[in-house]
């Protein structure tokens, strides 16, 4: 482990110890099957399907006028991907269900590490960029973004701090790309 990884790993593990109790309560609540299915669906749609569908719908709806928006979403999404993959590799924070056996993983994770939440990061990036160009999309993208963020916790995939940092990073990436 390199120096950043050691420092981040130690600090994140100390933070995780404080978050376990809260996550155990959230994850331990017996949800009806339909709610678990809803969170799993939000998680899977948040893998990219929802956002790619939105981009294609914008092109179908607005034609060539939507191309700058879609290209901006793609560029910001790629920047977010590079950032979160680097951070996951640098911190190597285990997922909550790996670190605390009483937390159940209710779906298959896409990668090995927890910090930050890439799903939340991308949901915030895409929502901010999309609504900067098309404010009327807010009614659709922001509730979905909240559902994606909540799904990461309910499904036992992330800590609260992973989701919050993912949202902050997503807002930062979107803000920087919108300022350019």
Protein Blocks (a to p, Z undefined) as FASTA:
>chain_A
ZZklmmmmmmmmmmmmmmmmmmmmmmmpccdfklmmmmmmmmmmmnommmmmmmmmmmmm
nommlmmmmmmmmmmmmmmmmmmmmmmmmnopacfklmmmkbccfbdcfbfbfbdcfklm
mmmmmmmmmmmmmmmlmmmmmmmmmmmmmmmmmnopacfklmmmmmmmmmmmmmmmmmZZ
